[in-house]
Every structure is written in structure tokens, then in C-alpha cells.
Amino acid sequence: MSRSIGLAHIIRQDNGTSTGVWGIYTLQSAFQPIFAFKEGKLSVVAFEGLIRPFRDGAPQSPMNFFSTCPSVDRLHVEALTRTLHLLNAGACLPQEASIFINFDPSVFTERSVADKALREMRLVLHEAGIDPGRVVCEVTEQRSASQETLHSFVAALKANGFRIAVDDYGADDSDINRIKELKPDIVKFDAQWITQLMESGAGFALLTTMVKSFEEQGIHTVFEGIEEAWQLELAEKSGASMVQGFVLARPELAPTSFRVFDKDRQTPDPVVAGDTPASATAAHSARPAKAFGRKVTP
């Protein structure tokens, strides 16, 4: 992989954003805000970069796009999507906001491959004007050829000054011991797993215990896929550090309509009732009738 792999497939737009081109696909960045609980309010503290493919102007499923990429091209496609997100983040996002970028550890089969990819990534960060400390690298613990490879890749990320988030914790064969070995900065809990645990008092108690255990180790937690008011309420009660989901904000293509993208303001506004979309206002103000589980209409 050379530096040209990422940047040679980038097209700069008149509005300051960038798009990517890969074969018959045009690629755009979408960003979804991540909110933190602070003194009874929700504040935007980060954004996750998500790829949005288009074919002949029509949106396509990201899963379908990646499935059409031959395995020999996957490393290059990963480089392109990261380059695209970082350039757009530099053009659109507040300087204080963290940027969550997804990595597939399975494509970094050797430490030398990871080191080269990350050197190129730092060049892109320099061009985008982004400090490496703002970047949170999301890795899925199960998607690696081996534990040795995963540990080596995470070590390479840390050596380059990036923070680490383990994604989809609780899905498939997640292992608490693996988390202790990787020592990530953040753990993102799997959306479906969270919902299942929130359905019962015993499940919610277990969820709260896990959150507390991670926080005591200095590991922040993110509940993703929060789509309903009662889930947001319980996320706050559980002690989760951050939340992400449709009930608060949906992903939007860069440049977005989010007020926090106004670079003259520099700092994301605290989210309070009245500042957020109607769904988020309802989520943070309407208290569910039960301490856990879905609300049931009488």
C-alpha cells in the first residue's frame, strides 16, 4: 500500500468535503454523533465515521459494497475509507471532538503491514490538521486471524498515539479476559446484547456491574444502537459514559446539518431539552413507567 492508494482515489469538492471513488462506486462519509452524560445533560463529544457507497447516484448497502471487494483489495479499500473520513473530519468537525474510525484487524496480518498503514494514516492526519490523540480506533476483538495478531495490531495503534475502542462487546464470543489483555480506552457494547440485558431486572443489574467494573479500570463505555427513550434512560442509570443511536441523532453525510458542525463555535453545545431533535428531547425528559424493560401500554 502506498500513500497514493488513499489519496489518489479522493475527489475534493467545492464545499470543502471529499468523496472517494472505487471502481463503479462513489464513496461518501457519514458521521454520527456520540453523546456523553455530564451533570444531567448530554453533550456531543465524538463522531463515528461511517462509509456510504453510491452506484450511479443510488445509495448502496455498505455490507454489499465491501462484499464485492476482492480480499486482495481489502487493505486498500480500508485505507481509502479511513482517508476519506479523516479528511472530512478535518473539514467539518469541531476541533475538540474525538473521531471514531473503524479498523478490520484481519487485514493486518503482519506488524510491518500495520506499521506502514499507520505511517500513511499519520500523513493524512497531518494534511487534515487532526491530532492523533483525537482518533479512536475501533477494533472488533473477534475479527482477527489470531490473538497474537490482534495484540500486535493494537500495540501498533497505541505506539502511533491513537486511542483504542473494542467494538461490539458482548456479541458472539466476547471475552472479558481479552479486554484485560488489550487494555482499551473504550468498550462499545453491542446494541442487540444491551437491549436483551435491559429487558429484565437481572440483566440490567449485570449490565450495570460490567459498566462499573470497566470504569474502575479506567475504561470508558459506549452504549450503541440506542433507539428508544427507555433505553437511553437505562443507559444513564447504568453509569455508561457515552451513548450513540437513532434516538439522539442519525448519521448524516458530510457536510451535515448538525449545529455542532459550525466551526465558528468550535465547541459542541451541551444537549438539553429543546436543543435536540424531538426524539432526543422525549428520550431525555420522558421517564419510563418501569425501571427496566419496554414500556407496556395499559
C-alpha positions as CSV (number, residue, x, y, z in Angstrom):
1,M,0.0,0.0,0.0
2,S,1.3,3.4,-0.9
3,R,0.2,6.9,0.0
4,S,-1.4,7.2,-3.4
5,I,-3.8,4.4,-2.6
6,G,-5.8,6.5,-0.3
7,L,-5.4,10.0,-1.8
8,A,-5.3,9.0,-5.5
9,H,-9.0,7.8,-5.1
10,I,-10.1,11.1,-3.4
11,I,-12.0,13.9,-5.2
12,R,-12.1,17.2,-3.4
13,Q,-15.5,19.0,-3.6
14,D,-16.2,22.7,-3.8
15,N,-17.8,22.7,-0.3
16,G,-14.5,21.6,1.3
17,T,-15.5,17.9,1.7
18,S,-14.1,14.9,-0.1
19,T,-15.5,11.9,-1.8
20,G,-13.9,8.6,-2.8
21,V,-14.0,6.6,-6.0
22,W,-13.5,2.8,-6.0
23,G,-14.4,1.1,-9.3
24,I,-18.1,1.8,-10.1
25,Y,-18.7,3.1,-6.6
26,T,-18.7,6.7,-5.2
27,L,-17.9,6.8,-1.5
28,Q,-19.1,9.4,0.9
29,S,-18.5,9.9,4.7
30,A,-21.4,10.0,7.1
31,F,-20.9,11.0,10.7
32,Q,-23.0,10.0,13.7
33,P,-22.6,12.0,17.0
34,I,-21.7,10.2,20.2
35,F,-23.0,11.8,23.4
36,A,-21.7,11.8,26.9
37,F,-23.7,12.2,30.1
38,K,-22.5,15.3,32.0
39,E,-24.3,16.7,35.0
40,G,-27.7,15.7,33.9
41,K,-27.1,16.8,30.3
42,L,-26.0,15.2,27.1
43,S,-23.0,16.7,25.3
44,V,-21.6,15.8,21.9
45,V,-18.1,14.6,22.5
46,A,-17.3,12.5,19.4
47,F,-18.4,11.4,16.0
48,E,-18.1,8.0,14.3
49,G,-17.2,7.9,10.6
50,L,-19.3,5.6,8.5
51,I,-18.9,4.8,4.8
52,R,-21.8,5.4,2.4
53,P,-21.4,3.8,-1.1
54,F,-23.3,5.0,-4.1
55,R,-23.7,3.4,-7.5
56,D,-25.0,5.6,-10.4
57,G,-26.2,8.0,-7.8
58,A,-28.2,5.4,-5.9
59,P,-27.3,4.5,-2.3
60,Q,-26.0,1.0,-1.7
61,S,-25.6,-1.1,1.3
62,P,-22.1,-0.8,2.9
63,M,-22.1,-4.6,3.5
64,N,-22.8,-5.2,-0.2
65,F,-20.1,-2.8,-1.2
66,F,-17.4,-4.5,1.0
67,S,-18.6,-7.9,-0.1
68,T,-17.8,-7.0,-3.7
69,C,-14.2,-6.1,-2.9
70,P,-11.8,-8.9,-3.5
71,S,-9.8,-9.9,-0.5
72,V,-6.6,-8.7,-2.1
73,D,-8.1,-5.2,-2.3
74,R,-9.5,-5.0,1.2
75,L,-6.4,-3.4,2.7
76,H,-6.5,-0.7,0.0
77,V,-10.3,-0.1,0.5
78,E,-9.7,0.2,4.2
79,A,-7.0,2.8,3.6
80,L,-9.4,4.7,1.3
81,T,-12.3,4.8,3.7
82,R,-10.0,6.0,6.6
83,T,-8.5,8.7,4.4
84,L,-11.9,9.9,3.4
85,H,-13.3,10.0,7.0
86,L,-10.2,11.9,8.3
87,L,-10.2,14.5,5.5
88,N,-13.9,15.1,6.0
89,A,-13.5,15.2,9.8
90,G,-10.8,17.8,9.4
91,A,-13.0,19.9,7.1
92,C,-16.3,19.5,9.1
93,L,-15.9,18.6,12.7
94,P,-15.2,20.7,15.8
95,Q,-11.5,20.5,16.8
96,E,-12.4,19.2,20.3
97,A,-14.4,16.3,19.1
98,S,-13.0,12.8,19.0
99,I,-13.2,10.8,15.8
100,F,-14.1,7.1,15.9
101,I,-12.7,5.2,12.9
102,N,-13.3,1.5,12.2
103,F,-10.5,-0.9,11.6
104,D,-10.7,-4.5,10.5
105,P,-7.8,-6.3,12.3
106,S,-8.0,-9.3,10.0
107,V,-6.4,-7.4,7.1
108,F,-3.3,-6.5,9.2
109,T,-1.7,-10.0,9.2
110,E,1.8,-8.7,9.9
111,R,3.2,-6.0,12.2
112,S,5.1,-4.5,9.2
113,V,1.8,-4.1,7.2
114,A,0.2,-2.3,10.2
115,D,3.2,0.0,10.7
116,K,3.2,1.0,7.1
117,A,-0.6,1.6,7.0
118,L,-0.4,3.7,10.2
119,R,2.5,5.8,8.9
120,E,0.4,6.7,5.9
121,M,-2.5,7.4,8.1
122,R,-0.4,9.9,10.1
123,L,0.4,11.7,6.9
124,V,-3.3,12.0,6.2
125,L,-3.9,13.3,9.7
126,H,-1.2,16.0,9.1
127,E,-2.9,17.0,5.9
128,A,-6.3,17.1,7.6
129,G,-4.9,19.1,10.6
130,I,-6.0,16.4,13.1
131,D,-4.0,15.5,16.2
132,P,-3.6,11.7,16.5
133,G,-4.9,11.9,20.1
134,R,-8.4,12.8,18.7
135,V,-8.6,9.5,16.8
136,V,-10.2,6.5,18.4
137,C,-9.6,3.3,16.5
138,E,-12.4,0.8,16.7
139,V,-11.4,-2.9,16.5
140,T,-13.7,-5.9,16.8
141,E,-12.0,-8.5,19.0
142,Q,-13.3,-11.5,17.1
143,R,-12.2,-10.3,13.7
144,S,-8.6,-11.2,13.8
145,A,-6.6,-14.1,12.4
146,S,-5.2,-14.8,15.8
147,Q,-4.9,-13.3,19.3
148,E,-1.2,-12.7,18.7
149,T,-2.0,-10.7,15.5
150,L,-4.7,-8.7,17.3
151,H,-2.4,-7.8,20.2
152,S,0.3,-6.8,17.8
153,F,-2.1,-4.6,15.8
154,V,-3.4,-2.9,19.0
155,A,0.2,-2.3,20.1
156,A,0.9,-0.6,16.8
157,L,-2.1,1.6,17.1
158,K,-1.1,2.7,20.6
159,A,2.5,3.3,19.5
160,N,1.2,5.8,17.0
161,G,-0.6,7.8,19.6
162,F,-4.2,6.5,18.8
163,R,-6.8,5.5,21.4
164,I,-8.4,2.1,21.2
165,A,-12.0,1.1,21.4
166,V,-13.2,-2.5,21.4
167,D,-16.4,-2.6,19.3
168,D,-19.4,-5.0,19.6
169,Y,-18.5,-6.2,23.1
170,G,-21.0,-8.8,24.2
171,A,-21.5,-10.2,20.7
172,D,-20.5,-13.8,19.7
173,D,-17.5,-14.9,21.8
174,S,-16.5,-11.7,23.6
175,D,-14.1,-12.5,26.4
176,I,-13.6,-10.3,29.4
177,N,-10.0,-11.6,29.8
178,R,-9.3,-10.4,26.2
179,I,-10.4,-6.9,27.2
180,K,-8.0,-7.0,30.2
181,E,-5.2,-8.1,27.9
182,L,-5.9,-5.4,25.2
183,K,-6.3,-2.6,27.8
184,P,-8.5,-0.5,25.5
185,D,-9.5,3.1,26.4
186,I,-13.2,2.5,25.5
187,V,-15.5,-0.5,25.2
188,K,-18.5,-0.2,22.9
189,F,-21.3,-2.6,23.9
190,D,-23.2,-4.5,21.2
191,A,-26.6,-2.9,20.6
192,Q,-28.6,-6.2,20.5
193,W,-26.9,-7.5,23.6
194,I,-27.6,-4.3,25.5
195,T,-31.3,-4.5,24.6
196,Q,-31.5,-8.1,25.7
197,L,-30.0,-7.3,29.1
198,M,-32.2,-4.3,29.6
199,E,-35.3,-6.5,29.2
200,S,-35.0,-7.8,32.8
201,G,-34.0,-6.7,36.2
202,A,-31.3,-9.3,36.5
203,G,-29.9,-8.4,33.1
204,F,-29.8,-4.8,33.8
205,A,-28.1,-5.5,37.1
206,L,-25.4,-7.5,35.3
207,L,-25.0,-4.6,32.7
208,T,-24.6,-2.1,35.5
209,T,-22.0,-4.3,37.2
210,M,-20.0,-4.6,34.0
211,V,-20.1,-0.9,33.3
212,K,-18.8,-0.2,36.9
213,S,-16.1,-2.8,36.5
214,F,-14.8,-1.2,33.3
215,E,-15.0,2.3,34.7
216,E,-13.0,1.2,37.8
217,Q,-10.3,0.0,35.3
218,G,-10.3,3.4,33.6
219,I,-12.1,2.1,30.6
220,H,-15.0,4.3,29.3
221,T,-18.1,2.7,27.9
222,V,-20.4,3.4,25.0
223,F,-23.9,2.0,24.5
224,E,-24.5,2.0,20.8
225,G,-27.7,1.4,18.9
226,I,-29.9,3.3,21.4
227,E,-33.2,3.7,19.5
228,E,-35.8,4.2,22.2
229,A,-36.4,6.6,25.1
230,W,-36.4,3.8,27.7
231,Q,-33.0,2.5,26.5
232,L,-31.5,6.0,26.9
233,E,-33.0,6.3,30.4
234,L,-31.5,3.0,31.5
235,A,-28.1,3.7,29.8
236,E,-27.8,6.8,32.1
237,K,-28.9,4.8,35.1
238,S,-26.3,2.1,34.4
239,G,-23.5,4.6,34.6
240,A,-22.5,4.3,30.9
241,S,-20.1,7.0,29.9
242,M,-21.5,7.6,26.4
243,V,-24.4,6.8,24.1
244,Q,-25.0,6.6,20.4
245,G,-28.1,5.9,18.4
246,F,-31.0,7.0,16.3
247,V,-33.0,8.3,19.4
248,L,-30.4,11.1,19.6
249,A,-29.1,11.6,16.1
250,R,-28.9,9.6,12.8
251,P,-25.8,9.5,10.7
252,E,-25.7,12.3,8.1
253,L,-23.5,12.8,5.0
254,A,-20.7,15.3,5.2
255,P,-21.3,18.2,5.4
256,T,-24.2,17.6,7.8
257,S,-27.0,19.7,9.2
258,F,-25.8,19.2,12.8
259,R,-25.4,22.6,14.6
260,V,-22.2,21.3,16.2
261,F,-20.6,21.3,12.8
262,D,-20.5,25.1,12.9
263,K,-16.7,25.6,13.1
264,D,-17.1,29.2,14.3
265,R,-18.5,27.8,17.5
266,Q,-15.5,25.3,17.9
267,T,-17.1,23.6,21.0
268,P,-20.1,21.2,20.7
269,D,-23.1,22.6,22.5
270,P,-24.5,20.7,25.6
271,V,-27.6,18.8,24.6
272,V,-30.6,19.8,26.6
273,A,-34.3,19.6,26.0
274,G,-35.1,22.0,23.2
275,D,-31.7,21.8,21.6
276,T,-32.1,18.2,20.3
277,P,-34.3,16.6,17.8
278,A,-37.8,15.8,19.1
279,S,-36.9,12.2,19.6
280,A,-33.9,13.0,21.8
281,T,-35.9,15.6,23.8
282,A,-38.5,13.0,24.5
283,A,-35.9,10.4,25.4
284,H,-34.2,12.6,28.0
285,S,-37.3,14.0,29.5
286,A,-39.9,11.3,29.5
287,R,-39.4,8.8,32.3
288,P,-40.5,5.2,31.6
289,A,-43.0,3.6,33.9
290,K,-40.7,0.7,34.7
291,A,-37.2,0.6,36.0
292,F,-36.2,-1.7,33.2
293,G,-37.7,-3.4,30.1
294,R,-40.0,-2.0,27.5
295,K,-42.9,0.2,28.4
296,V,-46.2,-1.6,28.1
297,T,-49.3,0.4,27.2
298,P,-52.1,-0.3,29.8
